[in-house]
Amino acid sequence: MGTTPSVTAGRGGSSALPPGGDGQEEIPEALTPEELAAQWEEEKPPAAGPLANAASSLVVLAVGLVALALSVSMGLGTPEKPEPGLWPFLTSCVMVALAIFQLVWGRHNRDAEKFTRMSFAPLTGLATLAAMVALMPVIGFEIPSLILCIIWMKFLGSETWRSTLLISTIVVAAFYGIFVLALGTSIPHLF
């Protein structure tokens, strides 16, 4: 009767043996931090360069300025009696300041990556968020929020359909419970 070689449990107590394995396969050694850093350096996309850095900063600046103008048109109010545009105004100011900072001092940044197909994911996120904001006054927040969560989780986050539908439903129900039932806000809603 043969004995099974002892295997040290990995993180979380899991066995290092694959299911159904006999322990004869060789387990790769863990990489040192230097080797891991070198591997990441080899696998990362090419650097963007100063022109791409400036272009992305200008896009953020333009979006920030448009958001700034829209928030002012909504009314700012005062800190004691804020109007709907106050928080978007403050957020837009931070966005404009960061874009200017990146444009002036960050153009020589070597960490920025070249634009790839995945670079359009933030634009998709922005477009779907804008669509949600446009639809909320018409049909309430529940359906647009559910669709937004599904798009972000499934298509931008590559989650499974099961987790996407479950978590999206829980998120919308939680927002409904917090903002409509508990706080009684005037957010547009169906129910």
N, CA, C and O of each residue as an XYZ file, in Angstrom:
764
protein
N       0.840     -1.171      0.000
C       0.000      0.000      0.000
C       0.887      1.236      0.000
O       1.692      1.440      0.908
N       0.723      2.071     -1.050
C       1.554      3.262     -1.173
C       0.958      4.425     -0.406
O      -0.245      4.463     -0.147
N       1.808      5.373     -0.047
C       1.325      6.562      0.655
C       1.345      7.737     -0.293
O       2.137      7.785     -1.234
N       0.476      8.673     -0.035
C       0.406      9.893     -0.831
C       1.403     10.881     -0.262
O       1.476     11.052      0.955
N       2.185     11.545     -1.133
C       3.139     12.522     -0.600
C       2.389     13.679      0.049
O       1.316     14.078     -0.405
N       2.967     14.201      1.107
C       2.309     15.315      1.792
C       2.479     16.584      0.970
O       3.533     16.838      0.388
N       1.423     17.362      0.940
C       1.426     18.616      0.198
C       0.997     19.709      1.142
O      -0.020     19.580      1.823
N       1.749     20.772      1.192
C       1.399     21.888      2.049
C       0.179     22.590      1.488
O       0.094     22.833      0.284
N      -0.750     22.910      2.344
C      -1.960     23.610      1.903
C      -1.596     25.014      1.471
O      -0.743     25.669      2.072
N      -2.260     25.465      0.417
C      -2.043     26.817     -0.080
C      -2.890     27.817      0.678
O      -3.399     27.514      1.758
N      -3.042     28.993      0.126
C      -3.822     30.055      0.736
C      -5.256     29.588      0.906
O      -5.836     29.036     -0.029
N      -5.832     29.794      2.061
C      -7.193     29.378      2.324
C      -7.316     27.894      2.597
O      -8.434     27.379      2.624
N      -6.219     27.186      2.800
C      -6.258     25.777      3.125
C      -6.480     24.876      1.931
O      -6.744     23.687      2.113
N      -6.385     25.392      0.713
C      -6.625     24.551     -0.454
C      -5.395     23.711     -0.754
O      -4.266     24.118     -0.483
N      -5.626     22.554     -1.308
C      -4.534     21.646     -1.641
C      -3.829     22.125     -2.897
O      -4.456     22.692     -3.791
N      -2.543     21.899     -2.962
C      -1.774     22.289     -4.138
C      -1.951     21.300     -5.281
O      -1.505     21.555     -6.400
N      -2.602     20.170     -5.003
C      -2.828     19.173     -6.046
C      -4.066     19.520     -6.843
O      -5.076     19.925     -6.267
N      -4.010     19.370     -8.159
C      -5.215     19.592     -8.941
C      -6.201     18.477     -8.667
O      -5.792     17.379     -8.292
N      -7.530     18.735     -8.847
C      -8.508     17.689     -8.603
C      -8.217     16.482     -9.487
O      -8.014     16.625    -10.692
N      -8.196     15.318     -8.901
C      -7.942     14.093     -9.654
C      -6.475     13.871     -9.963
O      -6.132     12.888    -10.621
N      -5.594     14.758     -9.504
C      -4.168     14.616     -9.800
C      -3.518     13.622     -8.859
O      -4.037     13.336     -7.780
N      -2.393     13.107     -9.274
C      -1.723     12.118     -8.448
C      -0.496     12.680     -7.739
O       0.240     11.951     -7.074
N      -0.289     13.970     -7.889
C       0.831     14.586     -7.198
C       2.138     14.481     -7.937
O       3.150     14.974     -7.439
N       2.169     13.862     -9.106
C       3.408     13.667     -9.844
C       3.751     14.871    -10.719
O       4.894     15.016    -11.152
N       2.745     15.757    -10.987
C       3.014     16.932    -11.816
C       3.843     17.931    -11.023
O       3.699     18.049     -9.806
N       4.703     18.640    -11.719
C       5.570     19.587    -11.059
C       4.839     20.914    -10.850
O       4.221     21.438    -11.777
N       4.910     21.440     -9.666
C       4.264     22.705     -9.323
C       5.269     23.824     -9.570
O       6.398     23.759     -9.083
N       4.866     24.864    -10.331
C       5.817     25.944    -10.608
C       6.165     26.698     -9.334
O       5.339     26.855     -8.436
N       7.385     27.152     -9.280
C       7.860     27.910     -8.134
C       7.273     29.310     -8.169
O       7.002     29.849     -9.242
N       7.079     29.895     -7.004
C       6.578     31.260     -6.917
C       7.659     32.226     -7.400
O       8.847     32.019     -7.152
N       7.244     33.255     -8.075
C       8.186     34.240     -8.592
C       8.590     35.214     -7.493
O       7.796     35.529     -6.607
N       9.814     35.682     -7.558
C      10.260     36.715     -6.628
C       9.627     38.034     -7.058
O       9.163     38.147     -8.193
N       9.598     39.021     -6.188
C       9.033     40.316     -6.584
C       9.719     40.924     -7.808
O       9.069     41.563     -8.636
N      11.026     40.726     -7.917
C      11.758     41.272     -9.058
C      11.346     40.567    -10.350
O      11.151     41.209    -11.382
N      11.215     39.227    -10.280
C      10.793     38.470    -11.460
C       9.363     38.819    -11.855
O       9.050     38.920    -13.041
N       8.499     39.000    -10.868
C       7.120     39.369    -11.137
C       7.042     40.753    -11.777
O       6.275     40.960    -12.717
N       7.827     41.696    -11.275
C       7.862     43.039    -11.861
C       8.365     42.998    -13.297
O       7.848     43.710    -14.157
N       9.366     42.173    -13.560
C       9.886     42.037    -14.924
C       8.841     41.419    -15.842
O       8.708     41.827    -16.996
N       8.098     40.434    -15.336
C       7.044     39.821    -16.146
C       5.949     40.835    -16.470
O       5.473     40.883    -17.604
N       5.544     41.642    -15.493
C       4.532     42.671    -15.735
C       5.025     43.698    -16.742
O       4.264     44.173    -17.585
N       6.306     44.034    -16.646
C       6.890     45.013    -17.566
C       6.837     44.498    -19.002
O       6.575     45.267    -19.927
N       7.084     43.209    -19.193
C       7.032     42.613    -20.536
C       5.611     42.575    -21.092
O       5.413     42.743    -22.296
N       4.616     42.354    -20.221
C       3.245     42.158    -20.667
C       2.446     43.440    -20.817
O       1.381     43.419    -21.434
N       2.919     44.557    -20.277
C       2.108     45.771    -20.307
C       2.051     46.366    -21.718
O       2.969     46.164    -22.513
N       0.981     47.095    -22.028
C       0.871     47.718    -23.347
C       1.934     48.797    -23.532
O       2.521     49.265    -22.556
N       2.185     49.195    -24.782
C       3.191     50.235    -25.008
C       2.771     51.571    -24.401
O       1.585     51.835    -24.204
N       3.761     52.404    -24.109
C       3.497     53.723    -23.515
C       2.794     54.624    -24.517
O       2.962     54.473    -25.727
N       2.012     55.556    -24.007
C       1.189     56.417    -24.855
C       1.995     57.538    -25.518
O       1.823     57.802    -26.708
N       2.848     58.178    -24.779
C       3.588     59.307    -25.322
C       2.926     60.629    -24.974
O       1.778     60.652    -24.531
N       3.644     61.734    -25.171
C       3.148     63.050    -24.746
C       1.898     63.513    -25.504
O       1.039     64.166    -24.912
N       1.776     63.193    -26.791
C       0.612     63.640    -27.559
C      -0.670     62.975    -27.053
O      -1.696     63.641    -26.912
N      -0.622     61.691    -26.784
C      -1.800     60.984    -26.251
C      -2.140     61.467    -24.853
O      -3.315     61.585    -24.507
N      -1.116     61.750    -24.035
C      -1.363     62.295    -22.698
C      -2.068     63.643    -22.786
O      -3.016     63.901    -22.044
N      -1.605     64.505    -23.695
C      -2.227     65.821    -23.862
C      -3.654     65.681    -24.390
O      -4.554     66.387    -23.934
N      -3.866     64.781    -25.342
C      -5.204     64.587    -25.905
C      -6.184     64.098    -24.849
O      -7.306     64.597    -24.771
N      -5.777     63.129    -24.037
C      -6.680     62.631    -22.999
C      -6.963     63.703    -21.952
O      -8.077     63.779    -21.432
N      -5.970     64.528    -21.639
C      -6.188     65.631    -20.698
C      -7.167     66.648    -21.260
O      -8.003     67.178    -20.528
N      -7.069     66.923    -22.555
C      -7.981     67.878    -23.180
C      -9.415     67.345    -23.222
O     -10.364     68.115    -23.071
N      -9.578     66.051    -23.424
C     -10.919     65.455    -23.404
C     -11.534     65.593    -22.014
O     -12.695     65.981    -21.884
N     -10.763     65.278    -20.979
C     -11.258     65.402    -19.603
C     -11.574     66.857    -19.297
O     -12.572     67.145    -18.637
N     -10.739     67.779    -19.766
C     -10.980     69.196    -19.555
C     -12.275     69.636    -20.233
O     -13.060     70.376    -19.639
N     -12.505     69.195    -21.456
C     -13.732     69.557    -22.176
C     -14.975     69.018    -21.476
O     -15.964     69.734    -21.322
N     -14.926     67.763    -21.055
C     -16.067     67.179    -20.331
C     -16.298     67.921    -19.019
O     -17.443     68.182    -18.649
N     -15.237     68.258    -18.325
C     -15.359     69.004    -17.075
C     -15.958     70.383    -17.269
O     -16.774     70.829    -16.463
N     -15.553     71.068    -18.345
C     -16.100     72.406    -18.607
C     -17.578     72.347    -18.989
O     -18.360     73.201    -18.570
N     -17.964     71.349    -19.779
C     -19.382     71.184    -20.131
C     -20.190     70.876    -18.869
O     -21.262     71.446    -18.667
N     -19.687     69.986    -18.025
C     -20.378     69.657    -16.775
C     -20.464     70.864    -15.860
O     -21.457     71.043    -15.155
N     -19.430     71.691    -15.868
C     -19.422     72.920    -15.079
C     -20.529     73.853    -15.534
O     -21.277     74.383    -14.711
N     -20.639     74.058    -16.844
C     -21.680     74.936    -17.384
C     -23.078     74.385    -17.091
O     -23.977     75.143    -16.729
N     -23.262     73.083    -17.244
C     -24.570     72.484    -16.971
C     -24.949     72.585    -15.498
O     -26.112     72.816    -15.165
N     -23.966     72.412    -14.619
C     -24.273     72.501    -13.192
C     -24.629     73.924    -12.781
O     -25.492     74.120    -11.925
N     -23.978     74.920    -13.378
C     -24.324     76.317    -13.086
C     -25.745     76.617    -13.577
O     -26.494     77.334    -12.914
N     -26.112     76.068    -14.738
C     -27.456     76.306    -15.271
C     -28.533     75.659    -14.390
O     -29.684     76.094    -14.412
N     -28.176     74.631    -13.621
C     -29.133     73.992    -12.713
C     -29.314     74.784    -11.424
O     -30.269     74.551    -10.682
N     -28.420     75.705    -11.157
C     -28.484     76.502     -9.937
C     -27.605     75.910     -8.858
O     -27.596     74.697     -8.648
N     -26.858     76.777     -8.166
C     -25.923     76.309     -7.153
C     -26.470     76.430     -5.738
O     -26.279     75.532     -4.918
N     -27.149     77.534     -5.448
C     -27.632     77.758     -4.097
C     -26.488     78.097     -3.167
O     -25.459     78.619     -3.598
N     -26.666     77.804     -1.905
C     -25.651     78.050     -0.883
C     -25.393     76.739     -0.138
O     -26.162     75.787     -0.268
N     -24.312     76.692      0.639
C     -24.087     75.467      1.415
C     -25.230     75.162      2.392
O     -25.519     73.996      2.665
N     -25.877     76.206      2.917
C     -26.999     75.989      3.830
C     -28.252     75.538      3.093
O     -29.038     74.751      3.619
N     -28.439     76.040      1.870
C     -29.609     75.687      1.071
C     -29.132     75.364     -0.352
O     -29.284     76.178     -1.263
N     -28.549     74.158     -0.536
C     -28.000     73.814     -1.852
C     -29.099     73.562     -2.878
O     -30.192     73.099     -2.554
N     -28.771     73.883     -4.113
C     -29.656     73.581     -5.229
C     -29.052     72.405     -5.998
O     -27.933     71.987     -5.700
N     -29.778     71.865     -6.984
C     -29.322     70.631     -7.650
C     -27.943     70.693     -8.291
O     -27.304     69.654     -8.456
N     -27.467     71.876     -8.657
C     -26.190     71.949     -9.359
C     -24.969     72.072     -8.478
O     -23.852     72.097     -8.995
N     -25.137     72.151     -7.144
C     -23.987     72.400     -6.270
C     -22.962     71.270     -6.290
O     -21.783     71.525     -6.531
N     -23.379     70.028     -6.044
C     -22.424     68.921     -6.024
C     -21.845     68.639     -7.403
O     -20.643     68.396     -7.508
N     -22.654     68.661     -8.473
C     -22.026     68.518     -9.803
C     -21.025     69.640    -10.100
O     -20.017     69.412    -10.769
N     -21.304     70.853     -9.603
C     -20.385     71.973     -9.790
C     -19.057     71.709     -9.101
O     -17.995     71.912     -9.688
N     -19.118     71.252     -7.844
C     -17.878     70.982     -7.106
C     -17.089     69.843     -7.755
O     -15.864     69.913     -7.863
N     -17.786     68.809     -8.181
C     -17.130     67.690     -8.859
C     -16.497     68.150    -10.169
O     -15.385     67.742    -10.501
N     -17.203     68.996    -10.908
C     -16.675     69.513    -12.177
C     -15.440     70.372    -11.953
O     -14.499     70.327    -12.746
N     -15.437     71.148    -10.885
C     -14.260     71.967    -10.577
C     -13.036     71.089    -10.318
O     -11.943     71.383    -10.801
N     -13.224     70.018     -9.559
C     -12.117     69.085     -9.300
C     -11.655     68.451    -10.606
O     -10.455     68.300    -10.835
N     -12.603     68.080    -11.462
C     -12.273     67.459    -12.747
C     -11.454     68.410    -13.621
O     -10.462     68.002    -14.225
N     -11.866     69.670    -13.687
C     -11.141     70.668    -14.491
C      -9.742     70.891    -13.914
O      -8.768     70.964    -14.662
N      -9.639     71.000    -12.595
C      -8.332     71.222    -11.965
C      -7.382     70.046    -12.236
O      -6.208     70.253    -12.542
N      -7.892     68.818    -12.122
C      -7.046     67.652    -12.383
C      -6.642     67.561    -13.854
O      -5.523     67.154    -14.165
N      -7.542     67.938    -14.756
C      -7.208     67.917    -16.183
C      -6.112     68.932    -16.493
O      -5.195     68.642    -17.262
N      -6.205     70.115    -15.899
C      -5.175     71.142    -16.119
C      -3.842     70.683    -15.529
O      -2.792     70.853    -16.148
N      -3.890     70.104    -14.336
C      -2.671     69.582    -13.716
C      -2.023     68.532    -14.619
O      -0.815     68.573    -14.854
N      -2.822     67.594    -15.124
C      -2.301     66.540    -16.002
C      -1.762     67.130    -17.300
O      -0.742     66.670    -17.813
N      -2.431     68.135    -17.828
C      -2.005     68.757    -19.082
C      -0.664     69.465    -18.921
O       0.188     69.403    -19.807
N      -0.481     70.136    -17.790
C       0.746     70.918    -17.586
C       1.897     70.051    -17.075
O       2.995     70.090    -17.630
N       1.652     69.270    -16.022
C       2.754     68.553    -15.388
C       2.809     67.064    -15.738
O       3.849     66.430    -15.559
N       1.738     66.517    -16.219
C       1.710     65.079    -16.440
C       1.994     64.642    -17.858
O       1.922     63.449    -18.154
N       2.316     65.569    -18.749
C       2.497     65.180    -20.157
C       3.739     64.326    -20.388
O       3.849     63.659    -21.416
N       4.659     64.342    -19.456
C       5.861     63.517    -19.597
C       5.746     62.220    -18.821
O       6.735     61.509    -18.642
N       4.561     61.914    -18.368
C       4.306     60.698    -17.613
C       4.559     59.482    -18.504
O       4.021     59.405    -19.608
N       5.349     58.559    -18.051
C       5.680     57.369    -18.836
C       4.784     56.179    -18.489
O       4.885     55.126    -19.119
N       3.906     56.339    -17.487
C       3.047     55.235    -17.074
C       1.769     55.131    -17.897
O       1.094     54.101    -17.863
N       1.432     56.179    -18.630
C       0.190     56.149    -19.406
C       0.313     55.134    -20.539
O       1.364     55.001    -21.166
N      -0.796     54.415    -20.789
C      -0.793     53.380    -21.814
C      -1.371     53.896    -23.115
O      -2.205     54.802    -23.125
N      -0.921     53.310    -24.209
C      -1.422     53.631    -25.533
C      -2.895     53.242    -25.629
O      -3.332     52.281    -24.996
N      -3.662     53.999    -26.429
C      -5.073     53.694    -26.597
C      -5.234     52.350    -27.294
O      -4.590     52.069    -28.304
N      -6.107     51.532    -26.729
C      -6.427     50.223    -27.302
C      -7.939     50.096    -27.384
O      -8.666     51.058    -27.139
N      -8.403     48.916    -27.726
C      -9.842     48.675    -27.796
C     -10.494     48.877    -26.431
O     -11.632     49.339    -26.352
N      -9.795     48.541    -25.373
C     -10.335     48.701    -24.023
C     -10.396     50.163    -23.582
O     -11.009     50.474    -22.561
N      -9.770     51.059    -24.337
C      -9.820     52.478    -24.000
C     -11.213     53.055    -24.193
O     -11.522     54.119    -23.658
N     -12.055     52.363    -24.952
C     -13.402     52.856    -25.193
C     -14.372     52.472    -24.080
O     -15.510     52.941    -24.075
N     -13.954     51.640    -23.150
C     -14.825     51.237    -22.041
C     -15.283     52.440    -21.204
O     -16.464     52.504    -20.863
N     -14.412     53.393    -20.856
C     -14.901     54.552    -20.111
C     -15.913     55.388    -20.913
O     -16.845     55.952    -20.339
N     -15.729     55.465    -22.232
C     -16.704     56.195    -23.050
C     -18.056     55.489    -23.044
O     -19.100     56.140    -23.008
N     -18.035     54.166    -23.080
C     -19.282     53.405    -22.985
C     -19.941     53.653    -21.636
O     -21.155     53.841    -21.556
N     -19.144     53.653    -20.585
C     -19.670     53.940    -19.252
C     -20.270     55.323    -19.159
O     -21.328     55.501    -18.557
N     -19.605     56.313    -19.752
C     -20.111     57.690    -19.739
C     -21.402     57.810    -20.546
O     -22.342     58.476    -20.113
N     -21.454     57.172    -21.711
C     -22.658     57.231    -22.552
C     -23.846     56.571    -21.864
O     -24.955     57.106    -21.899
N     -23.630     55.415    -21.240
C     -24.738     54.748    -20.564
C     -25.183     55.517    -19.324
O     -26.368     55.513    -18.989
N     -24.255     56.173    -18.645
C     -24.614     57.001    -17.496
C     -25.441     58.209    -17.941
O     -26.418     58.573    -17.286
N     -25.044     58.831    -19.064
C     -25.809     59.960    -19.597
C     -27.208     59.513    -20.019
O     -28.180     60.240    -19.813
N     -27.314     58.322    -20.608
C     -28.629     57.806    -20.990
C     -29.493     57.554    -19.755
O     -30.695     57.819    -19.775
N     -28.898     57.052    -18.699
C     -29.650     56.825    -17.463
C     -30.180     58.139    -16.907
O     -31.341     58.220    -16.504
N     -29.345     59.161    -16.882
C     -29.759     60.468    -16.372
C     -30.885     61.044    -17.224
O     -31.812     61.654    -16.692
N     -30.814     60.857    -18.545
C     -31.854     61.369    -19.430
C     -33.171     60.622    -19.262
O     -34.243     61.216    -19.385
N     -33.097     59.315    -18.980
C     -34.314     58.503    -18.847
C     -34.962     58.586    -17.469
O     -36.160     58.331    -17.346
N     -34.219     58.930    -16.447
C     -34.763     58.941    -15.086
C     -36.001     59.816    -14.931
O     -36.976     59.351    -14.341
N     -36.025     61.053    -15.422
C     -37.233     61.863    -15.244
C     -38.443     61.313    -16.005
O     -39.585     61.601    -15.647
N     -38.195     60.531    -17.041
C     -39.272     60.011    -17.876
C     -39.871     58.734    -17.300
O     -41.093     58.620    -17.195
N     -39.018     57.755    -16.919
C     -39.525     56.454    -16.472
C     -39.046     56.069    -15.075
O     -39.204     54.912    -14.683
N     -38.480     56.976    -14.326
C     -38.000     56.659    -12.987
C     -36.594     56.096    -13.016
O     -36.009     55.903    -14.082
N     -36.058     55.834    -11.837
C     -34.662     55.393    -11.787
C     -34.497     53.878    -11.832
O     -33.402     53.399    -12.128
N     -35.545     53.109    -11.547
C     -35.391     51.665    -11.395
C     -34.932     50.975    -12.679
O     -33.915     50.282    -12.673
N     -35.656     51.152    -13.764
C     -35.311     50.462    -15.020
C     -33.980     50.960    -15.594
O     -33.139     50.135    -15.950
N     -33.753     52.288    -15.699
C     -32.440     52.737    -16.207
C     -31.272     52.276    -15.331
O     -30.203     51.945    -15.845
N     -31.475     52.254    -14.012
C     -30.399     51.803    -13.119
C     -30.114     50.329    -13.308
O     -28.956     49.913    -13.302
N     -31.160     49.536    -13.474
C     -30.983     48.103    -13.692
C     -30.234     47.844    -15.007
O     -29.313     47.029    -15.050
N     -30.631     48.535    -16.064
C     -29.960     48.381    -17.363
C     -28.504     48.826    -17.275
O     -27.618     48.168    -17.822
N     -28.252     49.942    -16.586
C     -26.887     50.442    -16.414
C     -26.023     49.419    -15.688
O     -24.902     49.135    -16.111
N     -26.544     48.865    -14.594
C     -25.774     47.857    -13.846
C     -25.481     46.637    -14.711
O     -24.374     46.099    -14.676
N     -26.462     46.203    -15.479
C     -26.264     45.027    -16.337
C     -25.194     45.300    -17.385
O     -24.311     44.470    -17.598
N     -25.265     46.451    -18.037
C     -24.265     46.780    -19.064
C     -22.874     46.874    -18.443
O     -21.915     46.321    -18.981
N     -22.761     47.569    -17.321
C     -21.455     47.737    -16.704
C     -20.880     46.413    -16.223
O     -19.693     46.146    -16.412
N     -21.714     45.581    -15.602
C     -21.176     44.331    -15.056
C     -20.898     43.291    -16.134
O     -19.839     42.663    -16.126
N     -21.838     43.101    -17.065
C     -21.690     42.032    -18.054
C     -20.736     42.414    -19.173
O     -19.824     41.654    -19.500
N     -20.937     43.580    -19.760
C     -20.185     43.934    -20.961
C     -18.894     44.690    -20.665
O     -17.923     44.549    -21.408
N     -18.857     45.482    -19.609
C     -17.612     46.168    -19.261
C     -16.802     45.381    -18.234
O     -15.573     45.459    -18.221
N     -17.483     44.622    -17.373
C     -16.792     43.885    -16.329
C     -16.639     42.401    -16.589
O     -15.964     41.706    -15.829
N     -17.258     41.903    -17.654
C     -17.165     40.488    -18.046
C     -17.591     39.526    -16.939
O     -16.992     38.463    -16.773
N     -18.613     39.891    -16.190
C     -19.156     39.004    -15.163
C     -20.072     37.975    -15.805
O     -20.472     38.128    -16.959
N     -20.402     36.937    -15.065
C     -21.337     35.936    -15.573
C     -22.743     36.517    -15.550
O     -23.017     37.471    -14.823
N     -23.635     35.934    -16.353
C     -25.019     36.415    -16.372
C     -25.668     36.244    -14.998
O     -26.433     37.100    -14.553
N     -25.362     35.154    -14.346
C     -25.972     34.891    -13.039
C     -25.606     35.975    -12.034
O     -26.488     36.551    -11.396
N     -24.323     36.256    -11.887
C     -23.912     37.284    -10.922
C     -24.354     38.673    -11.374
O     -24.699     39.514    -10.543
N     -24.346     38.918    -12.678
C     -24.781     40.218    -13.189
C     -26.228     40.497    -12.820
O     -26.541     41.559    -12.281
N     -27.107     39.555    -13.106
C     -28.523     39.761    -12.830
C     -28.805     39.827    -11.335
O     -29.613     40.641    -10.886
N     -28.149     38.980    -10.573
C     -28.368     38.964     -9.129
C     -27.900     40.262     -8.477
O     -28.652     40.895     -7.736
N     -26.674     40.652     -8.748
C     -26.119     41.849     -8.116
C     -26.821     43.110     -8.611
O     -27.061     44.024     -7.822
N     -27.155     43.179     -9.900
C     -27.860     44.355    -10.425
C     -29.212     44.531     -9.740
O     -29.595     45.647     -9.388
N     -29.922     43.442     -9.555
C     -31.220     43.507     -8.883
C     -31.058     43.938     -7.426
O     -31.834     44.755     -6.929
N     -30.068     43.401     -6.752
C     -29.825     43.766     -5.353
C     -29.456     45.241     -5.232
O     -29.928     45.926     -4.326
N     -28.616     45.731     -6.138
C     -28.197     47.145     -6.097
C     -29.391     48.069     -6.277
O     -29.550     49.025     -5.517
N     -30.234     47.800     -7.270
C     -31.402     48.658     -7.513
C     -32.363     48.585     -6.329
O     -32.904     49.610     -5.913
N     -32.582     47.397     -5.785
C     -33.464     47.259     -4.622
C     -32.895     48.011     -3.409
O     -33.641     48.638     -2.657
N     -31.584     47.944     -3.229
C     -30.954     48.667     -2.112
C     -31.108     50.176     -2.286
O     -31.439     50.879     -1.331
N     -30.868     50.681     -3.504
C     -31.059     52.119     -3.747
C     -32.507     52.535     -3.514
O     -32.770     53.600     -2.956
N     -33.450     51.690     -3.945
C     -34.862     51.988     -3.722
C     -35.157     52.034     -2.222
O     -35.829     52.943     -1.736
N     -34.645     51.047     -1.508
C     -34.870     51.015     -0.067
C     -34.268     52.207      0.654
O     -34.881     52.762      1.566
N     -33.069     52.600      0.248
C     -32.387     53.710      0.921
C     -33.012     55.057      0.540
O     -33.420     55.827      1.409
N     -33.083     55.336     -0.778
C     -33.464     56.679     -1.214
C     -34.967     56.927     -1.248
O     -35.397     58.057     -1.019
N     -35.776     55.916     -1.526
C     -37.225     56.119     -1.612
C     -37.896     55.806     -0.279
O     -38.624     56.639      0.261
N     -37.655     54.607      0.254
C     -38.354     54.192      1.473
C     -37.774     54.844      2.735
O     -38.511     55.431      3.526
N     -36.452     54.739      2.921
C     -35.847     55.223      4.163
C     -35.710     56.743      4.219
O     -36.080     57.366      5.214
N     -35.177     57.339      3.152
C     -34.925     58.785      3.166
C     -36.073     59.611      2.591
O     -36.170     60.808      2.863
N     -36.938     58.987      1.804
C     -38.065     59.711      1.215
C     -37.665     60.835      0.273
O     -38.315     61.879      0.231
N     -36.584     60.617     -0.491
C     -36.121     61.658     -1.414
C     -37.086     61.808     -2.578
O     -37.958     60.964     -2.785
N     -36.928     62.876     -3.328
C     -37.818     63.144     -4.458
C     -37.260     62.600     -5.769
O     -37.578     63.116     -6.840
N     -36.434     61.568     -5.690
C     -35.881     60.959     -6.900
C     -37.040     60.336     -7.708
O     -37.915     59.692     -7.130
N     -37.048     60.524     -9.019
C     -38.144     59.938     -9.823
C     -38.124     58.420     -9.740
O     -37.087     57.793     -9.955
N     -39.277     57.830     -9.425
C     -39.364     56.378     -9.317
C     -40.726     55.904     -9.803
O     -41.681     56.680     -9.843
N     -40.815     54.619    -10.176
C     -42.040     54.051    -10.711
C     -43.008     53.621     -9.620
O     -44.216     53.808     -9.762
N     -42.506     53.056     -8.548
C     -43.366     52.451     -7.533
C     -43.421     53.290     -6.279
O     -44.102     52.924     -5.321
